[in-house]
Amino acid sequence: MIAPRSTAAGPRGAGPGVAIARAALGAAGSALASWARDFAAFALPQRCPGCGAHAAAARLLCDACRAAIPRVAMPLCARCLAAGREPVGCRLHPGRTVWPAWLYDERATCVVHALKYQGRVGLAAGLAPELARVVPPAPRPDLVMAVPLHSARRRERGYNQAGLLAETLAGEIGVPLLDGAIERVRDTRPQARLDPRARRANVAGAFRVRRPRWLEGRSILLVDDVITTGATFEACLAALERAGARPAGVALAWAQ
């Protein structure tokens, strides 16, 4: 005699309804965590991570610490930086110029890490004037774009911090934002511990322009949070130039 099949759903018998429920719970948990962060930023007194003084949640740092971040007023050559050469004063690679707003000191690090890893997306709006300060006056950009994240990393983080900065900068300077025209088709290793040759090899072929005709002849301003080795910027700017664009870059900070 065959025993009747149990209708109780064990771990191996979990059907699609259980999977949907788990996904819904995961989404609800993420939404709750986001709500908790927003509530804490609104209701709790904020302390400046630089000095401990009171600070506005939308700015993270107090005015004194923010003003103490070293400002930069000179362009870098992303190609020379990626190759380990002096990046300041290069006139050989005009399509690889990047203008950073800050030097990446401990106060700038607090801002970048909060925006990038701690979900403090509201910080981007207050950084628009810093980025706008270093936008090259000529040629005036036709479009603003962001250095893209790989899709897997964007799903994991939930947003692209460079995209947030690009959006707020576009609004600040009155230039249209174009999203999705350049994509990262291959995930890459962190660049910081690689030598110059390995850095360039790591990002070679990692970026692709999806609609070259949209960009041909256009002046493009590419935005990222930090320029470190220069290789990522160099690869993105090269892809834009191959598409017929006239690109330049802006970064919030330069990690020397």
N, C-alpha and C positions, 0 to 999 in steps of 0.2 A: 504494500500500500504506500502510495506516495504522500508524504506529509504536505499539508497545505503551505504555500509560500507565504512567508511573513510579509506583512504590509508595512512594518516599521522600517523607516529609512535610517540605515546606519551610515557611517562615514563613507563607505564605498557605494552606497545606494542613493547618495544625495543627487537629486534631479536638478533640472534647470531652474526650478523655482527657488531652490536653496541657494544656487549660485547667484541668482538675481538678488535675493535677499541679502547675501553677504556683500555684494557690490554696493547695494543701497546703503547698508550699514557703514561701509567704508567711506562712501561719499558723504554720509551724514556726519561721520567722525571728522572728516577733513573740514567740512563746513563749520562744525562746532568749534574746532581748533582755531579756524580763522576768525570766527565770531569772538572767541575768548581773547585773541590777540587784539582785536579792534576795541573790545570793551576795556581791556587793561590799559591800552594807549589812551582811551578817553577818560577813564575813571581814576586811574592811579597816577600819583605824581611821578613824572619822568625825571630821571637823573642823567646828566651828561656823562657818557662813558669816558670822556677825556679828563674831567676834573671832579665830577660828583655834584656839580651845581644843578639847579633846576633847569630843565630844557624842554622846549616844545616837542611833542611827540612827532610832529610832522617834519622836524629838522634834525632830531636825534642829538646833535651837539648843541651846546650853548653858543651864544654869539661869539664869545671870546675864543673858544676852541675852534670854531668854524673859521673865524678870521685868521687864526694862527696857522692854518694849513698853507704850506708854501704854494704860491701860484706859479704857473708856467706861462710864458709869453713868447714861446718860440716853437716852430714846427720841428718834427722829427721825420727822418726818412725810415719807413718801415723796412725797406729792403736792406739798407745798411745795418739797421739794428738786428734784423734776423740773421745777417751774415757775420755779426760780431764786430762790425766796424763802427766808427764814430757816426751817430745818427744826426747830429746837429750840423747844420750848414751845408748839407748835400744839395747840389743843384743838378745832379745827373739823372735823378729819377723823379720827375715832377708828379707822376701819377701815383706815387707811394707816400705822399705827405700826410702825416697825422699830427693834429694839434691837441695835446693834452691840456686839461685845465688845472690839475693839481699834481704835485708830487705825492707819491703814495707813502705818506708817513703814518704813524700809528692812529692819528685822528681820521685820516681818509680811509684807513683800513676798517675802522669801526663802521663808517657809513656804507662802504661797499659790501662788507660782510652782512650787515643788517638787511640791505636791499637784496642781496644775492641769495643768502642762505637762511634768513630768518623771516622771510615773508613780509618784510616791511615795505610793501609796494608803494605806499603813500609817500615815501621819501623822494621818489622820482620827480614829482611835481616841483619840489623845492630846489632841485638841482638844475632845472632848466636855465636859470640865469648864469650859472657857472659855465655850462656848456656853450651857451650863446655868446659868452664873452670871447671865446676863442674861435668862433666860426670865421673862417677867412672871408674878408670883405669882397674879394673878387677871385674867380667868378662867383656870382650869387648862385647858390644851388637851386636846381630845378626840382629836385626830389631829395627827401631824407629817407635813409634805409638803416636797418640794424644788422649787425653781424649776427647770423642765425645760429641757433642751437640745433644740435641733432634732435630729431623727433623723439627719440627715446629719453634723452636727458630733459627735454621740455616737458614730456609727460610726467617724469619723476618730480621735477621742480614745480610744475604747474604754470610756469610763465617764463619768459625770456627777459632777464633784467635789461639787456641791451635794447630790446623792443620797447620797454617802458621808458627808457631814457630817450630813445629816438622819437617816440610819440610826444613826449612833453617838450622836447626841443623843437620839433616841427611846429607845434602850436605857438611856442615862444617867438619863433622867427617868421612865422607866417608862410611856411613852405609845405607843400603836400607831403604826406607820409605814404610811402609805397611798401606794403608788406608782402612778403612771399616771393618777390622777384628773384632773390638769391637764396639758395638752400644749401644746407650742409648735408651732403649725401653719404658721408662716412664719418662715424664717430672717431675721435682722435684721443690719444693719450695726453695727459697734462704736459705742458711744454717746459715747465720751469727747470726740470732736472736734465734736460736734453742739451747736447752741445749744438752749436749753430747748424751744422749739416743735418743732424737728426731732427731738429725743429722743422726745417723746411721740408724734409722727407715726410714727416709726420702729417703735415697738412696738405701735401701735394695732391691735387685732384680731389680734395675734400669738399670743395665748393663748386656749385654750378648755377649759372644764370638761367632761369626758366624761360624768360621772354626777352631775348636779346633786342628785339625790335622796339620794345618799350623804352629801352635805355639808350639806344643808339643816338649819339650826339648830345645826350643830356649831361648836365653837370650834377653829379651824385655826391651827397654827403653821407658817409658811412659812420655809424655810431656804435661804440662799445663802452663797457665800463672801465676796463683797465687795459693798457698796453704794457706788456711785460717783455716778451722776447721779440715782438714785432712780426713773428712768422704768420700768425693768424690774420692780422691786418694785411700783411703783404700778399697772402694768398687770395683774400677777398678782393682787394683792390686790383690785383692782376686779373681776376676773373671778370670784374666789371670793365676793365680796360679792353680785354679781348672782345667783349660784347659791344665795343664802340662807344662806351661812356667815358666821361672825363671825371674820374673819381678823386676824392680826398677824404680824409678821416678825421673824426673828433673822438677823443676819449676823456672820460671823467678824470682819470689819474694815470700817471706814468710810474710804474714800479721799476726804478733804476737798478 
